[in-house]
């Protein structure tokens, strides 16, 4: 399968497959965010998810895919540091703000930094219409932030901190997207990068979650938490794997921006599943973010 994927790099078929993968990653990442923000403490949810995908990736990394080339160990170390910082910032944001408040800011801020990173590292250049799409996307992001600051009543005391952590998390989204795109291109087999990334990345947050669980006055039952971790691990494989393969097949910046249509999926999940109040104006602003991403994709 890896040979077939590599044969599509730089082709029209590869571009179309990357488009599909980025959209699939958008939907799955919204689901992933809801799983982390849902009924459990975000730190516990993340620990359960990371532990699940670390265990599931272990046999694939050790016995199925080719072992990483020597230079890949330094790349994996860098990815571990970047993703750990991202997870900490994301958990801090989710503990201070509602999912439909934090998620659009996190996912919407990332593309601007990702586009800049793709230009600096991969030499990718956007057309004028694509920059218009970025401007539309950013207007939706900051319009949503201003709306939340003015009108939101729930969690108002922690809202500025939630938004600040959301922007910082978005920066690290762009950082790991660009860095991981470099990493998956640095190895002969893209599935080697994916399997070993999940295997290495899955061992820190469960330890932190275990300490947090033990210190709780009323810790949640482990059964539902572990079930959420298993489902989240499966979602993470397909979400992260899809966007990483998209960046291997096509432009990093376009894939990163198109993934931010996840804000629309996040709004639907927030209303239908998490029972959060969104309202027509916030939905319109979230849709504006997604519209900007679409303009970027088709304006090239």
N, C-alpha and C positions, 0 to 999 in steps of 0.2 A: 504493500500500500504506500509506503514511503517513496518508492521509486515513481509510482504514478503521480503522487502529489508534487514531487520535485520536477517532474516533466511538465507541469502546468505553470511553473514560475514564469512570469513575464508574458503570458499568453492571454487571449481574450477569455478563454475558458477558465483560466486561473483567476482573472479579475471577477468573473461572475460567481465563481465558487467563493472567493473572498468576500464578496458582497453578501452572499447567503450566510456565510459563517459569522460575519460581523452582526447581522441582524439576529441570528440565533443567540449569539453572545449577549446582545442587548436584552432580549427577553429573559434569558437565564440569569443574567446578573441582577435584574430587578427581583427575580424570585429569590436569589441568593441573599440579597440585602434584606428582604422581608423575613427570611428564615433567621437571620442574625438579629434583627430588630424585634422579632415577634414576642411571644409570651415569656421567654426567658431573658435573664440578664445577658446583654450583648457579649460580655467577656466569656460567660459560660457557653453560649451558643457557638462562638468562634472556636473555643477550645474543643468542643465536641466535633465540630465540622473538620477542623484541621487534623485531629486525631484519626477521624474516619478515613479521610483521603490519604493520610500518611500510611496507614496500615494497608489500605487497598492498593496503593502504588508500590509498596515494598516488593512483592513478588514479581511485578512487571519490571521494575528497575533492576532487580538482582538477577532475574532468570530469563527475561523475554527479550528486551531491547539490547542493542549493543552497548557496551560500557562506554562512558564518556572518554573523550580524548584528554590527555593530561592538562591541556590549557583550560579545559572547561571547569576544573575545580575552583579556580579563582573567580570565574564568572558566577558559579553557583553561590560562592560565599558572598559576593556582592548582591546577588538577588535576594539571599536570605536576609541581609541587613535592611535592604530597601523595603521588602515586603513586611518585615517585622515592624518597622516604623509606620508603615501604612496601616497595619492592623491596629496598632495602639491608637493612632489618631482617629481611625474610624470608630473604634469602641468609645473613645472619649466624646466624639460627636454624637453618637447614638444614645449615650446616657444623658445627654443634655437637651436633645431636641427630638421632635416627632419624625418619624420615617419620611413623610412627605415633605418635611421642611429640609432635612439634612440631605437626603438622597439626591435631589436635583442639583443642589449646590456642589456636592462632591463630584457627581458625574458630569456636570456641565462645565466646571472649572478645568477639569483634566484636559479636554481637547485642545484648548489654546496652548497650554504648555507642551502637549504632545506634538502639535504642529511645529512649534519652534524647535523642539528636540529632533524631530524628523528632518528638519531643514539643516540643523547643525551637524547631525551625525550621518544621515543618509543622503543628504543633498537633495531632498524632495522640495519641489517648489509648487505653490498653489497658484491657480489662475485667479484673475480679479473677481470672477463670479463666486469662486470658492471662498475668498476672503469676505465677500458679502454674506455668505452663509455663516461664517464664523461670527461676523458682527451680529447677525440675527440671533444666533445661538446665545451669544453673550448678553444681548439685550434681554432675552428671556431669563437668563440666570440672575442677573443683577436686578431685574424688575421683580422677580420672585423674592429675592432677598429683601428688597425695600418693602414690598407688600407685607412680608412676614414681620418685619420690624415694626411696621405701622399698625397692622390690624390683628396680629395673632395675640390671643389672650393666654392660652394654655402654654405653660413652660416659659412665660415671658422673661422671668428672672434669669434663666439660663440660655435664652435665645441668642444673645450676642456671642457667647462662648461657643454655642453649637454651630453658628454660622462661621466663626473664625476657624474652628476645628474642621468644618466642612471644606473650606477653601484650602487649608493646609493638606487635608486628605486628598483633595483634587490634584494638588501639586505632585503628591507621591503616586497618584494613579498615572499621571503622565510620565513620571520618572520610571516606574516599573514597566509601563507599556513600552517605552522606548528602549530601556535597558534589556528587557526580556526579548524584544524583537531582535536586538543585537545578539543576544545569547542563542536564540533558536536558529539564527543564521550562521552561528560560529561552529555548529556541529554538523556532521554529515547527515545524521538521521534526526529529523525534528522530534520524533517520538522519544528519543533518548533524552532530549532536554526536558520534555514534558514529564516523563516518568520520574526522572531523578529530581526535578524541581519539586514535585508533590511529595516525594519520599523525604527529602531534606527539609522542606518547609513545614511538614506536619507535626513536628515534635516539640516546639516551644510553647505554643498557646495552650495545649492540654495541661501542661505543668502549671502554668499560671492560673488556668481555670480551676484546677484541682485545689490549689491553695485558696482561691477565692471562695469556692464551694464549701470548704471545711470551715471557713471563718464566718459563714453566714449564720444568723440566728435561726432562720428557717430555710435551710437549703432545699431546693426543689428535688422531686423524685428523679432518680437517674434514668429510669426507663424511658420516659418521654424525651428527656434531653438527649440521650444516646440515639434515639430514633431520629430526632431532628438532625443530629450530627451525621447520621448515615445518609439521609436524604440530601442534606447540604453537601456532603462529600461527592455524591454522584453529580449534583448540579454543578459543583465547582469544576469537576473534570471537563464537562462539556462546555461550560461557560469560558473558563480560562483557556482550555485547549482550542476552542473555536477561534477566539480572537488572536491567539498566538499563531495558529496556522494561517489565519487571514493576513497577518503582518509578514509571514514568510512568503506568501503567494503574491502579495500586491503591496501598495504603498502603505506605510505605517500610519501616516497622518490621516489618510482617508478612512482606514479601518477604525482608528481610534475615535474619530468624529462620528462616524456612522453608528458606532456602538452606543452613543449617547441618546439614541431614540429610546433607550431604556427608561428615560424619564416618563414617557407616556405609559409604558407598562407599569412603572412604579406607582403612578397616580391611580391606575385601575386596581392594583393590588392593595394600595393603601385604603381605598374606599370599600372594595368588595370583600377583602380578607381581614385586614386589620381594623376595619370599621372606623377609620379616621375621617374627619370632616375636611374636605378639600375645597369645594366651592368652585363656581364657574370661572372666576377670575384667575385662581391659581392653576386650574386645569388649562386655561388659555395660555398662561405663561409657560407651563411645562410643554405644551404643544409647540410653542414658539421655539423652544430649545430643540425639539425634535425636527422642526421645519428647517432650522439652520443646518442641522446635520445632513438632511436630505439635499439641500442646495449645494453643500460641499461635495457630496457624492456625485451629483449629476452636473455640476458646473465645471468639471475638469475637462 
